[in-house]
Amino acid sequence: MKQLNITKWSRNAFLASTIAVGMSLAATSAYADIIEGDWKTQSGETAGIAKCGGSFCIKLKTGKYSGKSIGRMNGANGSYKGSITDPADNKKYSGTIKISGSTMKMKGCVVWPLCKTQTWKKK
């Protein structure tokens, strides 16, 4: 009767589990956050949101202010905080974003309760 080599079996099991964990972590980091992508703004322009460092940057892609950066947000899973800039006058506001499905509610405040909210749709 052949004896099982426990050391060899343990090493192979360890290597297999290490590879599986590594592949799982790589797959998780490959998925984009729900905020990333192109959004149709309330006024009809397209804004792109992409990872920039540890934040998400908002840049207009179409319209009168195409190419202009208008925000930087931090957060994940549909809830974000940061700053929003009005492209018409370059005034910066404290902002929040909440995403549900393909709808984004973006709120910018000078000082609470002096806030404005826009609704954007995922393209």
Secondary structure, 3 states (H helix, E strand, C coil): CCCCCHHHHHHHHHHHHHHHHHHHHHHHHHCCCCCCEEEECCCCCEEEEEEECCEEEEEECCCCCCCCEEEEEEEECCEEEEEEECCCCCCEEEEEEEEECCEEEEEEEEECCEEEEEEEEEC
